[in-house]
Amino acid sequence: MSTFSPSLPGGTWTLGDLTVTRFGYGAMQLAGPGVMGPPADRDGALAVLREAVDLGITHIDTADAYGPHITNQLIREALHPYPDTLRIVTKVGATRDEQGGWPPAREPEDLRRAVRHNLDNLGLETLDVVNLRLGDAQGPRPGSLAEPFETLAELQRQGLIRHLGVSNATADQVAEARAIAPIVCVQNMYNLAHRQDDDLIDELAGQGIAYVPFFPLGGFSPLQSSALTAVAARLDATPMSVALAWLLHRSPNILLIPGTSSVAHLRENVAGAGLPLSDGDLAELDKIGG
Ligand SMILES: NC(=O)c1ccc[n+]([C@@H]2O[C@H](COP(=O)([O-])OP(=O)(O)OC[C@H]3O[C@@H](n4cnc5c(N)ncnc54)[C@H](OP(=O)(O)O)[C@@H]3O)[C@@H](O)[C@H]2O)c1
């Protein structure tokens, strides 16, 4: 099993002291429908994870709320004992209800339990990176993160977490977190068509902090845009490839975690993200979210 491929598109980035490939993998889609329960094709899910590592990907994004527990258990089954170079980034701050909703779970005891569950289900003694997931399914919500973030900082001091990040956060919450403890990444919704974080991305780039867009391909409703389709057709590429390549061009601190439950899509995305884009292509694509 190969563990590192310098030829992955985008090269590498360093989260604190942890080097990751900028092309990562988002594991959410491996659970069952609505991110609840086991996948219909369990062997297929395990194969996607093994293929990600074989392709040289060293950054997997997950959460114990996926399934719940299922996605982390699949990661452990497919990849444990983990290659030395593999970094698993998880998030806490939301749980699941019986309807498949994602209610917040940010009381100190919720967060301690979630960190324990991540450690147990992933089979780890320390979590590489833990994001505090804020807001709700509609997006970030204003308000102080001091109490939950201080709880995570305490778990970090106890050695259970190596690095911290925030997710679904406003710029004010990012600043508030940084005043409490260093962060290595921000994981918010961002893609060609949803560019509300443009200023935040540039600010974080200047501070050496990674920006990790979730829903890089549009999430549950894949990106649709006539301009994207036109650029892709001209380049003889798929719209997904162009969307990923655009993100890699957008800023050096952007790390990709596209999700897929398909080995074929994973290979296609890795190959496509290296697509060269000219200044003209970029200008046309920039107008989509403008
Ligand atoms: N922090 C948060 O609140 C939060 C929220 C959502 C997600 N996330 C993280 O972000 C990651 C990425 O988000 P996501 O997976 O929901 O959305 P995404 O990466 O934007 O899109 C995934 C969807 O695109 C499809 N897809 C992927 N490659 C394709 C291809 N080459 N051709 C056609 N369709 C393709 C997948 O279907 P197939 O399975 O058929 O390929 C899947 O339905 C997640 O895995 C998760 O780790 C975080």
Ligand as a Chemical Component Dictionary entry (heavy atoms), coordinates in Angstrom:
data_LIG
# 
_chem_comp.id                   LIG 
_chem_comp.type                 NON-POLYMER 
_chem_comp.pdbx_formal_charge   0 
_chem_comp.three_letter_code    LIG 
# 
loop_
_chem_comp_atom.comp_id 
_chem_comp_atom.atom_id 
_chem_comp_atom.alt_atom_id 
_chem_comp_atom.type_symbol 
_chem_comp_atom.charge 
_chem_comp_atom.model_Cartn_x 
_chem_comp_atom.model_Cartn_y 
_chem_comp_atom.model_Cartn_z 
_chem_comp_atom.pdbx_ordinal 
LIG N1  N1  N 0  -18.394 20.723 8.550   1  
LIG C1  C1  C 0  -19.582 20.445 8.094   2  
LIG O1  O1  O 0  -20.597 20.925 8.618   3  
LIG C2  C2  C 0  -19.710 19.552 6.899   4  
LIG C3  C3  C 0  -20.932 19.497 6.213   5  
LIG C4  C4  C 0  -20.985 18.681 5.079   6  
LIG C5  C5  C 0  -19.882 17.964 4.662   7  
LIG N2  N2  N 1  -18.707 18.029 5.353   8  
LIG C6  C6  C 0  -17.497 17.308 4.889   9  
LIG O2  O2  O 0  -17.239 17.688 3.553   10 
LIG C7  C7  C 0  -17.048 16.530 2.735   11 
LIG C8  C8  C 0  -17.483 16.813 1.324   12 
LIG O3  O3  O 0  -18.858 17.098 1.280   13 
LIG P1  P1  P 0  -19.906 16.174 0.525   14 
LIG O4  O4  O 0  -19.345 14.838 0.277   15 
LIG O5  O5  O -1 -21.165 16.242 1.284   16 
LIG O6  O6  O 0  -20.173 16.967 -0.797  17 
LIG P2  P2  P 0  -19.329 17.149 -2.168  18 
LIG O7  O7  O 0  -17.948 16.666 -2.020  19 
LIG O8  O8  O 0  -19.563 18.539 -2.594  20 
LIG O9  O9  O 0  -20.154 16.231 -3.178  21 
LIG C9  C9  C 0  -20.302 14.864 -2.990  22 
LIG C10 C10 C 0  -21.328 14.410 -4.006  23 
LIG O10 O10 O 0  -20.772 14.539 -5.309  24 
LIG C11 C11 C 0  -20.871 13.301 -5.989  25 
LIG N3  N3  N 0  -19.653 13.131 -6.788  26 
LIG C12 C12 C 0  -18.369 13.098 -6.347  27 
LIG N4  N4  N 0  -17.517 12.938 -7.382  28 
LIG C13 C13 C 0  -18.278 12.853 -8.495  29 
LIG C14 C14 C 0  -17.977 12.674 -9.863  30 
LIG N5  N5  N 0  -16.715 12.551 -10.299 31 
LIG N6  N6  N 0  -19.017 12.631 -10.747 32 
LIG C15 C15 C 0  -20.275 12.749 -10.333 33 
LIG N7  N7  N 0  -20.632 12.920 -9.036  34 
LIG C16 C16 C 0  -19.639 12.972 -8.119  35 
LIG C17 C17 C 0  -20.971 12.233 -4.935  36 
LIG O11 O11 O 0  -21.741 11.141 -5.412  37 
LIG P3  P3  P 0  -21.074 9.674  -5.571  38 
LIG O12 O12 O 0  -21.024 9.091  -4.216  39 
LIG O13 O13 O 0  -22.017 8.992  -6.491  40 
LIG O14 O14 O 0  -19.724 9.887  -6.178  41 
LIG C18 C18 C 0  -21.708 12.966 -3.800  42 
LIG O15 O15 O 0  -23.095 12.855 -3.979  43 
LIG C19 C19 C 0  -17.870 15.462 3.450   44 
LIG O16 O16 O 0  -17.473 14.173 3.097   45 
LIG C20 C20 C 0  -17.627 15.801 4.890   46 
LIG O17 O17 O 0  -16.429 15.164 5.304   47 
LIG C21 C21 C 0  -18.610 18.834 6.449   48 
# 
loop_
_chem_comp_bond.comp_id 
_chem_comp_bond.atom_id_1 
_chem_comp_bond.atom_id_2 
_chem_comp_bond.value_order 
_chem_comp_bond.pdbx_ordinal 
LIG N1  C1  SING 1  
LIG C1  O1  DOUB 2  
LIG C1  C2  SING 3  
LIG C2  C3  SING 4  
LIG C2  C21 DOUB 5  
LIG C3  C4  DOUB 6  
LIG C4  C5  SING 7  
LIG C5  N2  DOUB 8  
LIG N2  C6  SING 9  
LIG N2  C21 SING 10 
LIG C6  O2  SING 11 
LIG C6  C20 SING 12 
LIG O2  C7  SING 13 
LIG C7  C8  SING 14 
LIG C7  C19 SING 15 
LIG C8  O3  SING 16 
LIG O3  P1  SING 17 
LIG P1  O4  DOUB 18 
LIG P1  O5  SING 19 
LIG P1  O6  SING 20 
LIG O6  P2  SING 21 
LIG P2  O7  DOUB 22 
LIG P2  O8  SING 23 
LIG P2  O9  SING 24 
LIG O9  C9  SING 25 
LIG C9  C10 SING 26 
LIG C10 O10 SING 27 
LIG C10 C18 SING 28 
LIG O10 C11 SING 29 
LIG C11 N3  SING 30 
LIG C11 C17 SING 31 
LIG N3  C12 SING 32 
LIG N3  C16 SING 33 
LIG C12 N4  DOUB 34 
LIG N4  C13 SING 35 
LIG C13 C14 SING 36 
LIG C13 C16 DOUB 37 
LIG C14 N5  SING 38 
LIG C14 N6  DOUB 39 
LIG N6  C15 SING 40 
LIG C15 N7  DOUB 41 
LIG N7  C16 SING 42 
LIG C17 O11 SING 43 
LIG C17 C18 SING 44 
LIG O11 P3  SING 45 
LIG P3  O12 DOUB 46 
LIG P3  O13 SING 47 
LIG P3  O14 SING 48 
LIG C18 O15 SING 49 
LIG C19 O16 SING 50 
LIG C19 C20 SING 51 
LIG C20 O17 SING 52 
# 
